[in-house]
C-alpha cells in the first residue's frame, strides 16, 4: 500500500486504503442479535413498521459500536441515539404539518445546528449525523405511527444494542471482572506503548512510537472516563484499574524524556512495562520488576515510576484520578461557534438543505411515483459531508461505489429470497457485517444499502435499488459542488481551530512546568500534559485529512503540518524539562536553549501558515526558571 500511495494522488490513495486488524467477533455477534431479531419480533406480532424503526435505530447504533470499554460505549452509542430520536420526532411532525418550503428551511437550520455541534468532538459528530439522518427519515418515510412513537421505538432499537454491549462478554474477557475487560485492555495497551517507546529510543522509530503512546493514553482515558453514577470509581476492581492507569503516567513521562534525549537505553528498561501490561490484562501480580540504570535524570525517573507502579499493582496505590480537565459548557460553546464550527455548520446546512430542496422537488414532481421515500437523498448528503469519514473526493467515490454494489447485491437477493423471512435474515446478516465493514467507507455503504433496502421492502415499499443509485449520485454532485464553493467561512477552519487549541494547551503546559513552585503539582502537570498531547493528536489528524483533499482544498492547510511538528517538539521538550526539574530542580542550558529555539520556530511557522493571533501578539513564556 505504501508503493501505491506514492504512485497515486493522496485523495485517491485514501479511497483505496482500508483499516486492518482482527475481526471484532463480539461486535459481530451483537450486530447479528440487534436489528434482525427486532424486525423478526415485529413481523411476527404484526407491527412491521415498528420493527423497521427499531431496526434503523439498532443499525445506526451499530455503526458507532467500536472497540473500547462498556462505560465509553454508553456515551458513544447513547448520545447519538438520543439525538436521532429527537431528529425523528422533529422530522415526523414537520413532514406532516408544514409545506415543502417551510420544511426545507427548517431542516436547513437543523443542519446548521448539527454541523456546528459536530465540531465539538467524535461523539457530538455522531449525534449531529444521527440527528439529521433521522430527521430526513422521519419527514420522508411513510409510517403509520405518530412521531413520539417512532422516536420511542428508535431509541428502543439503539437501546437494545447498548444492552447487548453492556451484558455480553467480549473476546477480551479472560480474567477478573468481565465488566472491565475493555478498560483492562486499554490500560495494558498504555504499558505496551511505553515499552515500545523505550525500545525505540535513539532510533528512527522513536517519534512514531511517541505518537502511538499518546493514542494509547487517549484511548485508556476515554475507556475509564465514561459516565458513572458516582464521580469516582466505586468498586475495588475499578479503583485498581484507575490506580494502574495513573501509575503509567510517570512512566510515559520518563519514556518521553528519554526519547527526547535520544540516547539508547538498556534493553531491560522495557521489560518492566511489558510485565505490567501482562499483569493488567490478566489481573495478576507483576512479580519482580527489573530496574534500569540510574545514570541520567530520565532513567532515575523511569526507575522511580516502576517502583510506584509496583506499589499500585500490589494494591497500595490510591491515585484514582484520570488527570484530565473537564471541558466546561462555555468551552464547548466556543468550539461550536468558533471558526471550525461555523465553517462546518454552514457547509452541512447548505448540503443538507440543498439535498432536501432537490428531493422535495423530485417528490412533488412524482419522480418517486406513488411512494414517498425521498429521504435517501438528504440522508446520503449528511454522510458525504462528514469529514470524519475521509477527504471529500474519497467519500464521494466510496459512497457511489458502495451504493452501486449494495443495490446490485440487493436486487439479486430480493429476486431469490422468500419474503419476508429471507429479508429478515438478510437484515440480521448485514447487522453482523457492519462492525467489519466500518473499516472502509465503501464496504460500510454497501452493507448499509442492502440493510436499508431490505427494511424498506419489508415495510411494504417496492424495490428501490436503481432509484437509490440515481439519488446517491445526485447527492454526490451536490456535496462536491458545495464542498468546493469559496467564501463559506474561513477555509481550513477546522484545522486552524484545532491547531490554535493545541498551541494554547502547549503554552499552558510549558508555563506550568517552568513556573517556580508548580513543579511539585504533578497531578496538575500530568493533566496539562495529557491535554496538550490530546489536542496535538486531534490537530495532526485534521491536518492529515486536509492533506488528502484535492489541491483546491488542500492548499488552505498548507504550512499547518510544520506548526504541528514544532508543537510536538515543544511539548516533548517541556516533558524533558519537567523530568529534569524533578531530578535536581534546575534546567540545563541545553533545555533552556532548546525551548527558546522552539518558541521562535513556532512563532515563525504560525506566521507563515497565517495563524498569528488577532492582536498580532504570540503567547509568551518566561525562561527565568
C-alpha positions in Angstrom: 0.0 0.0 0.0 2.9 2.4 0.6 4.1 2.0 -3.0 0.5 2.6 -4.2 0.2 5.7 -2.0 3.4 7.1 -3.6 2.2 6.3 -7.2 -1.3 7.9 -7.0 -2.7 11.2 -5.7 -3.4 11.4 -1.9 -7.2 11.8 -2.4 -7.3 8.6 -4.5 -4.9 6.7 -2.2 -7.2 7.4 0.7 -10.2 6.0 -1.1 -8.3 2.7 -1.7 -7.0 2.4 1.9 -8.7 0.2 4.4 -8.1 -0.4 8.1 -6.7 -3.7 9.2 -6.9 -5.8 12.3 -8.6 -8.9 13.8 -12.3 -9.5 13.3 -14.3 -8.0 16.2 -16.3 -11.1 16.8 -18.0 -9.7 19.9 -19.3 -6.8 17.8 -20.3 -9.2 15.0 -22.4 -11.2 17.5 -24.1 -8.1 18.8 -24.9 -6.9 15.3 -26.5 -10.2 14.4 -28.6 -10.1 17.6 -29.7 -6.5 17.1 -31.6 -5.3 14.0 -32.6 -8.7 12.7 -34.3 -10.2 15.8 -36.1 -6.8 16.5 -37.5 -6.9 13.0 -38.5 -10.6 13.3 -40.4 -9.9 16.6 -42.2 -7.0 15.0 -43.1 -9.0 11.9 -44.5 -11.9 13.9 -46.5 -9.6 16.1 -48.0 -7.8 13.1 -46.2 -4.4 13.8 -43.8 -4.4 10.9 -43.4 -0.6 10.8 -42.4 -0.6 14.4 -39.7 -3.1 13.7 -38.4 -1.1 10.8 -37.9 1.9 13.0 -36.3 -0.1 15.8 -34.0 -1.8 13.3 -33.0 1.6 11.9 -32.1 2.7 15.5 -30.1 -0.5 16.0 -28.3 -0.1 12.7 -27.2 3.4 13.3 -26.0 2.5 16.8 -24.1 -0.4 15.3 -22.1 2.0 13.1 -20.9 3.6 16.3 -20.2 0.3 18.1 -16.4 0.4 18.1 -13.9 -1.3 20.3 -13.5 0.1 23.8 -14.9 -0.1 27.2 -18.5 -0.6 28.2 -18.6 2.7 30.0 -17.3 4.6 26.9 -19.9 2.7 24.8 -22.7 4.3 26.9 -21.8 7.7 25.6 -20.7 6.7 22.2 -23.9 4.8 21.4 -26.4 6.5 23.7 -25.9 10.2 22.9 -26.2 9.8 19.1 -29.3 7.6 19.7 -31.0 10.3 21.8 -30.1 12.9 19.1 -31.5 10.6 16.4 -34.7 10.2 18.4 -35.0 14.0 18.6 -34.4 14.3 14.9 -37.0 11.6 14.1 -39.5 13.5 16.3 -38.9 16.8 14.7 -38.9 15.4 11.1 -42.0 13.3 11.6 -44.2 16.2 12.8 -42.6 18.7 10.4 -43.2 16.4 7.5 -46.9 16.1 8.4 -47.6 19.7 9.3 -45.7 22.1 7.1 -45.2 22.6 3.4 -42.2 21.9 1.2 -40.6 25.3 1.5 -41.0 25.6 5.3 -39.8 22.0 5.7 -36.7 22.8 3.7 -35.9 25.9 5.7 -36.5 24.1 9.0 -34.2 21.2 8.1 -31.6 23.6 6.8 -31.5 25.3 10.2 -31.3 21.9 11.8 -28.3 21.2 9.6 -26.6 24.4 10.7 -27.0 23.5 14.3 -25.9 19.9 13.9 -22.9 20.9 11.8 -21.7 23.4 14.4 -22.2 21.0 17.3 -20.3 18.3 15.4 -17.1 20.3 15.7 -17.0 19.6 19.5 -15.8 16.0 19.1 -16.4 12.5 17.8 -19.5 11.8 20.0 -21.0 15.1 19.1 -20.3 14.5 15.4 -22.1 11.1 15.7 -25.0 12.8 17.4 -25.2 15.5 14.7 -25.2 12.9 12.0 -28.0 10.8 13.5 -30.0 14.0 14.2 -30.1 14.9 10.5 -30.4 11.3 9.1 -33.3 10.6 11.5 -34.9 13.9 10.7 -34.9 13.2 7.0 -36.2 9.7 7.6 -39.0 11.0 9.8 -40.1 13.6 7.3 -39.8 11.3 4.2 -40.6 7.7 5.3 -44.3 7.0 5.4 -45.1 5.2 8.7 -48.5 4.8 10.4 -47.2 5.6 14.0 -47.2 9.1 15.4 -43.9 10.9 15.8 -43.5 10.3 19.5 -43.9 6.5 19.0 -41.3 6.5 16.2 -38.8 8.3 18.4 -39.5 5.8 21.3 -39.0 2.7 19.1 -35.9 4.2 17.5 -34.4 4.7 21.0 -35.6 1.2 21.9 -33.7 -0.3 19.0 -30.5 1.5 19.8 -31.0 0.8 23.5 -31.3 -3.0 22.7 -27.8 -2.9 21.1 -26.5 -1.0 24.1 -27.9 -3.6 26.4 -26.1 -6.3 24.4 -22.9 -4.2 24.6 -23.2 -4.0 28.4 -24.4 -7.5 29.1 -22.4 -9.8 26.7 -18.7 -10.6 27.5 -16.2 -9.5 24.8 -13.4 -11.5 23.4 -11.0 -9.8 25.8 -12.8 -11.1 28.9 -10.1 -13.6 30.0 -9.6 -12.6 33.7 -11.1 -10.7 36.5 -14.4 -8.9 36.4 -15.6 -9.1 32.7 -17.3 -5.8 33.0 -13.9 -4.1 32.8 -12.3 -6.1 30.1 -12.2 -3.1 27.7 -10.7 -0.9 30.4 -8.1 -3.6 31.2 -7.1 -3.9 27.6 -6.8 -0.1 27.2 -4.6 0.3 30.3 -2.5 -2.7 29.3 -2.0 -1.0 25.9 -0.5 2.0 27.6 2.2 -0.1 29.3 2.9 -1.8 26.0 3.2 1.5 24.2 5.7 2.7 26.9 7.8 -0.4 26.4 7.7 0.1 22.6 8.9 3.7 23.0 11.7 2.6 25.3 12.8 0.0 22.8 12.9 2.7 20.0 14.8 5.4 22.0 17.7 6.6 20.0 16.4 5.1 16.7 14.3 6.4 13.8 11.1 4.9 15.1 11.0 6.9 18.3 8.8 9.7 17.1 6.2 7.3 15.7 6.3 5.3 19.0 5.7 8.5 21.0 2.6 9.2 18.8 1.4 5.7 19.5 1.9 6.2 23.2 -0.3 9.4 23.0 -3.0 7.4 21.2 -2.9 4.6 23.8 -3.2 7.1 26.7 -6.1 8.9 24.9 -7.9 5.5 24.4 -7.3 4.5 28.1 -8.5 7.9 29.3 -11.7 7.6 27.2 -12.2 3.9 28.3 -12.0 4.8 32.0 -13.7 8.2 31.8 -17.3 7.3 30.7 -20.5 8.1 32.6 -20.9 6.8 36.1 -23.4 7.3 38.9 -20.7 8.5 41.3 -17.9 10.9 40.4 -15.1 8.4 41.4 -14.6 4.7 40.9 -16.9 2.8 43.2 -15.7 -0.8 43.1 -12.4 -2.3 44.1 -11.7 -3.6 40.6 -12.4 -0.2 39.1 -10.3 1.7 41.6 -7.5 -0.7 40.9 -7.6 0.0 37.2 -7.6 3.7 37.8 -4.6 3.4 40.0 -2.8 1.3 37.4 -3.6 3.9 34.7 -2.3 6.7 37.0 0.9 4.7 37.6 1.5 4.7 33.8 1.7 8.5 33.6 5.1 9.0 35.2 6.4 6.0 33.1 5.1 7.7 30.0 6.7 11.0 31.1 10.1 9.4 31.7 10.0 7.4 28.4 9.2 10.6 26.5 12.1 12.4 28.2 14.4 9.5 27.3 13.2 9.7 23.7 13.9 13.4 23.6 17.4 12.9 24.8 17.9 10.4 22.0 20.4 8.2 23.8 19.7 4.4 23.7 18.7 2.9 27.0 19.5 -0.6 28.3 17.3 -3.3 26.7 16.0 -4.4 30.1 14.3 -1.0 30.6 11.4 -2.2 28.5 10.9 -5.4 30.5 9.2 -3.8 33.4 6.4 -2.1 31.4 5.9 -5.3 29.4 5.3 -7.2 32.6 3.0 -4.6 33.9 0.9 -4.8 30.7 0.5 -8.6 31.2 -0.4 -8.0 34.8 -3.1 -5.6 33.9 -4.7 -7.8 31.3 -4.6 -11.0 33.5 -5.3 -9.3 36.8 -2.2 -10.9 38.4 0.7 -9.6 40.4 3.7 -8.3 38.5 6.4 -10.2 40.3 9.9 -8.7 40.4 10.5 -5.8 38.1 13.9 -5.2 36.5 15.2 -1.7 37.4 17.1 0.2 34.7 20.3 2.0 35.3 20.1 5.3 37.2 22.8 7.2 35.4 20.6 10.0 34.0 17.6 12.0 35.3 15.2 10.4 32.9 16.5 6.9 33.8 16.1 7.7 37.5 12.6 8.9 36.8 11.8 5.7 35.0 13.1 3.7 37.9 11.1 5.6 40.4 8.0 5.3 38.2 8.4 1.5 38.1 8.7 1.3 41.9 5.5 3.4 42.2 3.7 1.2 39.6 4.7 -1.9 41.5 3.1 -0.4 44.6 -0.1 0.4 42.7 -0.3 -3.1 41.2 0.2 -4.7 44.6 -2.8 -2.8 46.0 -1.1 0.1 47.6 -1.9 2.7 45.0 -4.6 5.2 45.9 -4.5 7.5 42.9 -7.9 7.1 41.2 -7.9 10.3 39.2 -7.8 10.3 35.4 -5.8 13.5 35.3 -8.0 15.2 32.8 -9.6 18.6 32.8 -13.3 18.6 32.1 -14.4 20.9 29.3 -16.9 23.4 30.5 -20.1 24.3 28.8 -18.5 27.7 27.8 -15.5 26.0 26.1 -17.8 23.6 24.2 -19.9 26.6 23.1 -16.8 28.4 21.9 -15.7 25.4 19.9 -19.1 25.1 18.2 -19.3 28.8 17.5 -15.6 29.1 16.5 -14.2 29.1 13.0 -14.3 25.4 12.7 -17.8 25.1 13.9 -19.1 27.9 11.7 -17.4 26.6 8.6 -18.6 23.1 9.1 -22.1 24.2 10.2 -22.5 26.3 7.0 -21.4 23.5 4.8 -23.6 20.9 6.4 -26.6 23.3 6.3 -26.1 24.1 2.7 -25.5 20.5 1.6 -28.4 19.1 3.7 -30.7 22.0 2.8 -30.0 21.7 -1.0 -30.5 18.0 -0.8 -33.8 18.4 0.9 -34.9 21.0 -1.6 -34.0 18.8 -4.6 -35.6 15.8 -3.0 -38.8 17.7 -2.3 -38.9 19.0 -5.9 -38.5 15.4 -7.3 -41.1 14.1 -4.8 -43.7 16.7 -5.8 -42.9 16.1 -9.5 -43.7 12.4 -8.9 -40.2 11.3 -9.6 -40.7 8.6 -6.9 -44.1 7.5 -8.2 -46.7 6.9 -5.6 -44.3 6.1 -2.8 -42.7 8.8 -0.6 -39.1 7.8 0.1 -37.3 11.0 -0.8 -35.3 10.8 2.5 -32.4 8.9 0.8 -31.0 11.9 -0.9 -30.6 14.2 2.1 -29.5 11.3 4.3 -26.8 10.4 1.8 -25.7 14.1 1.7 -25.3 14.0 5.5 -22.8 11.1 5.4 -21.0 12.6 2.5 -20.4 16.0 4.1 -18.8 14.5 7.2 -15.0 15.0 7.3 -14.7 12.2 9.9 -15.1 9.7 7.1 -12.2 10.9 5.0 -11.4 13.6 2.4 -14.3 14.9 0.3 -13.5 13.2 -3.0 -12.6 9.9 -1.2 -16.0 10.0 0.5 -17.8 10.6 -2.8 -16.0 7.8 -4.6 -16.6 5.3 -1.8 -20.2 6.3 -1.3 -21.0 6.0 -5.0 -19.2 2.7 -5.4 -20.7 1.2 -2.2 -24.2 2.2 -3.2 -24.0 0.7 -6.7 -22.5 -2.5 -5.2 -25.2 -2.7 -2.5 -28.0 -2.0 -4.9 -26.8 -4.7 -7.3 -26.4 -7.2 -4.4 -29.9 -6.4 -3.0 -31.5 -6.8 -6.4 -30.1 -10.3 -6.6 -31.0 -11.2 -3.0 -34.6 -9.8 -3.5 -35.1 -12.0 -6.5 -34.0 -15.2 -4.8 -35.0 -14.9 -1.1 -38.5 -15.6 0.2 -40.4 -12.7 1.8 -40.4 -11.6 4.5 -38.3 -14.3 6.1 -35.4 -14.1 3.7 -35.3 -10.3 4.0 -35.3 -10.5 7.8 -32.4 -12.9 7.7 -30.6 -10.5 5.3 -31.1 -7.7 7.8 -29.5 -9.9 10.6 -26.6 -10.8 8.3 -26.0 -7.1 7.4 -26.1 -6.2 11.1 -23.4 -8.8 11.7 -21.3 -7.4 8.9 -21.4 -3.7 9.9 -18.6 -4.0 12.5 -16.3 -5.4 9.9 -17.4 -3.2 7.1 -16.7 0.0 9.0 -13.0 -0.5 8.1 -13.8 1.0 4.7 -16.4 3.6 3.8 -17.4 1.8 0.5 -17.9 -1.5 2.2 -19.9 0.1 5.0 -22.0 1.9 2.4 -22.7 -1.4 0.5 -23.7 -3.2 3.7 -25.9 -0.4 4.9 -27.5 -0.1 1.5 -28.5 -3.7 1.5 -29.8 -3.5 5.0 -31.9 -0.3 4.4 -33.4 -1.6 1.1 -34.3 -4.8 3.0 -36.1 -2.8 5.7 -37.9 -0.7 3.0 -39.2 -3.8 1.2 -40.2 -5.5 4.5 -42.1 -2.3 5.3 -44.2 -2.6 2.2 -42.5 -0.3 -0.3 -41.4 -1.8 -3.7 -37.8 -2.3 -4.5 -36.0 0.9 -5.0 -32.5 -0.3 -5.8 -32.0 1.6 -9.0 -33.5 4.8 -7.9 -31.2 4.7 -4.9 -28.2 4.8 -7.2 -29.5 7.9 -9.0 -30.2 9.7 -5.7 -26.8 8.8 -4.4 -25.1 10.1 -7.5 -27.2 13.3 -7.2 -26.2 13.7 -3.6 -22.5 13.2 -4.6 -22.8 16.0 -7.1 -24.4 18.3 -4.5 -21.8 17.7 -1.9 -18.9 18.0 -4.4 -20.3 21.4 -5.6 -20.9 22.8 -2.1 -17.6 21.4 -0.8 -15.6 23.4 -3.3 -17.6 26.7 -3.0 -15.5 29.6 -1.7 -16.4 32.1 1.0 -18.3 29.7 3.3 -16.4 30.8 6.4 -12.6 30.6 6.6 -11.4 27.6 4.6 -9.4 25.2 6.7 -11.2 26.5 9.7 -11.4 23.1 11.4 -7.6 22.6 11.1 -6.9 26.1 12.3 -9.2 25.8 15.3 -7.6 22.6 16.4 -4.1 24.0 15.9 -5.0 27.1 17.9 -6.3 24.9 20.7 -3.1 22.8 20.6 -0.9 25.9 20.8 -2.8 27.2 23.8 -2.5 23.8 25.5 1.2 23.6 24.8 1.9 27.0 26.2 -0.2 26.4 29.3 1.7 23.2 29.9 5.1 24.9 29.4 4.2 27.8 31.7 3.2 25.4 34.4 6.4 23.4 34.2 8.7 26.5 34.1 6.9 28.3 36.9 8.8 28.0 40.2 6.7 26.3 42.8 4.4 24.4 40.5 6.7 21.6 39.6 5.6 19.8 42.8 2.0 19.7 41.5 2.5 16.5 39.5 -1.2 15.7 39.1 -1.9 19.1 37.6 1.2 18.7 35.4 0.1 15.3 34.1 -3.4 16.7 33.3 -1.9 19.6 31.3 0.5 17.2 29.5 -2.4 14.9 28.6 -4.4 17.8 27.3 -1.5 19.1 25.2 -0.8 15.8 23.6 -4.5 15.0 23.0 -5.0 18.4 21.4 -1.9 17.8 19.2 -3.2 14.4 18.2 -6.6 15.9 17.1 -4.8 18.7 15.2 -2.5 16.2 13.5 -5.4 14.0 12.4 -7.2 17.0 10.9 -4.1 18.1 9.1 -3.5 14.6 7.6 -7.1 14.6 6.5 -6.8 18.0 4.8 -3.6 17.0 3.1 -5.5 14.2 1.3 -8.0 16.6 -0.2 -7.9 17.8 -3.8 -5.3 20.6 -4.3 -8.0 23.3 -4.4 -8.9 22.4 -0.8 -5.6 21.1 0.5 -3.8 24.4 -0.1 -5.9 26.0 2.6 -4.0 23.9 5.2 -0.5 24.5 3.8 2.1 25.1 6.5 0.0 23.7 9.3 1.9 20.4 9.4 5.1 22.4 10.1 3.3 24.2 13.0 2.1 20.8 14.4 5.6 19.3 14.1 7.1 22.2 16.0 4.4 22.0 18.7 5.2 18.3 19.1 8.9 19.0 19.7 7.9 21.8 22.1 5.7 19.5 24.2 8.3 16.7 24.2 11.0 19.2 25.3 8.6 20.5 28.0 8.2 17.0 29.3 12.0 16.6 29.4 12.2 19.8 31.3 9.7 18.5 33.9 11.7 15.4 34.5 14.9 17.4 34.8 13.3 19.7 37.3 12.0 16.8 39.4 15.5 15.4 39.5 17.6 18.4 40.6 15.4 21.5 40.5 17.4 23.2 37.7 17.3 23.2 33.9 20.5 22.7 31.9 21.5 25.2 29.2 20.5 22.6 26.7 16.9 22.6 27.9 16.5 26.4 28.0 18.2 27.0 24.7 16.0 24.3 23.1 12.8 25.8 24.5 13.8 29.3 23.2 14.6 28.0 19.8 11.3 26.1 19.5 9.3 29.1 20.6 11.0 31.2 17.9 10.4 28.4 15.3 6.7 28.2 16.4 6.1 31.9 16.0 7.7 31.8 12.5 5.8 28.7 11.5 2.5 30.2 12.7 3.1 33.4 10.8 3.9 31.5 7.6 0.7 29.5 8.0 -1.4 32.5 8.7 -2.2 31.5 12.3 -1.0 34.6 14.1 -3.2 35.9 16.9 -5.7 38.6 16.0 -3.8 41.2 18.0 -0.6 40.2 16.4 0.9 39.0 19.7 2.1 35.5 20.3 1.8 33.8 23.7 5.0 34.3 25.8 6.6 32.1 28.4 9.3 33.2 30.8 12.5 31.1 30.9 13.8 32.7 34.0 13.3 29.5 36.0 
